[in-house]
Amino acid sequence: MLRPIDNYFLQHDEPAKSCLQFLREYILKQDQLITEEWKYGMPFYCYKGKMFCYLWKHKKNHQPYIGIVDGKLMDDPELILEKRSRMKILLIDPTADLPVQKVHDVINRALNLRK
């Protein structure tokens, strides 16, 4: 039987499915102290037990995104606040080439907020 977190990644249609799976693996490879947890019905990534980001799909445009827990502390024009008070998101277009360098920068900046 699949864990809920594994089922989450399998339930999406392509190309969002591949995009989310890539982001999952990429985040986990950034530091050996990063763990993946199922919280609030979504995949969260923790550094030393503290949540720093999560993966989700935008309700309106259906694009995958990386949610940064303390995104309000990050000044980046590509991070979107919307109606959130603490978190910002980085939308990822699954039909285009993944912006790997941008993802890398955002994840590392989010990790640095936890270190």
C-alpha positions in Angstrom: 0.0 0.0 0.0 1.3 3.4 -1.0 2.0 6.1 1.6 -0.1 9.3 1.2 2.9 11.2 0.3 3.8 8.8 -2.5 0.3 8.8 -3.7 0.3 12.6 -3.9 3.1 12.5 -6.5 1.4 9.8 -8.6 -2.1 11.3 -8.7 -1.1 14.2 -11.0 -1.3 14.2 -14.8 1.7 14.9 -17.0 3.6 17.2 -17.3 2.9 18.3 -13.7 3.6 14.8 -12.4 7.1 14.7 -13.7 7.8 18.3 -12.6 6.7 17.6 -9.0 8.7 14.3 -8.9 11.8 16.1 -10.1 11.4 18.9 -7.5 10.9 16.2 -4.8 14.1 14.5 -5.7 16.0 17.8 -6.2 15.0 19.2 -2.8 16.0 15.9 -1.0 19.4 15.9 -2.6 20.3 19.4 -1.4 21.3 18.3 2.1 21.4 15.0 3.9 19.6 16.6 6.9 16.5 17.3 4.7 13.6 15.1 5.4 10.2 14.7 3.7 7.1 14.6 5.7 3.4 14.5 5.1 1.8 17.5 6.9 -1.5 19.3 6.4 -2.2 16.9 3.5 0.8 17.9 1.5 4.5 17.1 1.1 6.7 19.2 3.4 10.5 19.4 3.5 12.1 19.9 6.8 15.7 20.8 7.8 16.7 19.5 11.2 13.0 19.0 11.9 11.9 22.5 11.0 9.7 23.0 7.9 11.3 25.1 5.2 9.3 24.4 2.0 6.5 22.3 0.5 5.3 21.3 -2.9 1.8 22.0 -4.2 -0.2 22.8 -7.3 -1.8 26.2 -7.7 -5.6 26.2 -7.6 -6.2 28.7 -10.4 -3.5 28.0 -13.0 -2.8 24.4 -12.0 1.0 24.9 -12.1 3.2 23.2 -9.6 5.0 25.4 -7.1 7.5 25.4 -4.3 6.1 27.1 -1.2 8.7 28.7 1.0 7.7 28.7 4.7 9.5 31.9 5.6 9.3 33.4 2.1 8.2 36.7 3.5 11.9 37.1 4.6 13.1 36.6 1.0 13.2 39.5 -1.4 12.8 38.0 -4.9 10.6 39.3 -7.7 9.7 35.7 -8.8 8.4 34.7 -5.4 4.7 35.4 -5.1 3.0 36.3 -1.8 -0.7 36.3 -2.9 -2.9 36.3 0.2 -0.4 34.5 2.4 1.1 36.3 5.4 4.2 34.2 5.9 4.8 32.0 2.8 5.7 32.9 -0.8 5.6 30.6 -3.8 7.7 30.0 -6.8 5.5 28.9 -9.7 7.0 26.3 -12.1 5.7 26.0 -15.7 5.7 22.2 -16.3 5.5 22.7 -20.1 8.8 24.7 -20.2 12.3 23.9 -19.3 12.6 23.7 -15.6 14.5 26.8 -14.2 17.0 24.6 -12.3 19.3 27.4 -11.3 16.4 29.5 -10.0 15.1 26.5 -8.0 18.6 25.9 -6.7 18.9 29.5 -5.5 15.5 29.6 -3.9 15.9 26.3 -2.1 19.4 27.2 -0.8 18.1 30.6 0.4 15.2 28.9 2.2 17.6 26.4 3.8 19.9 29.3 4.9 16.9 30.8 6.8 16.9 27.5 8.8 20.6 27.1 9.4 
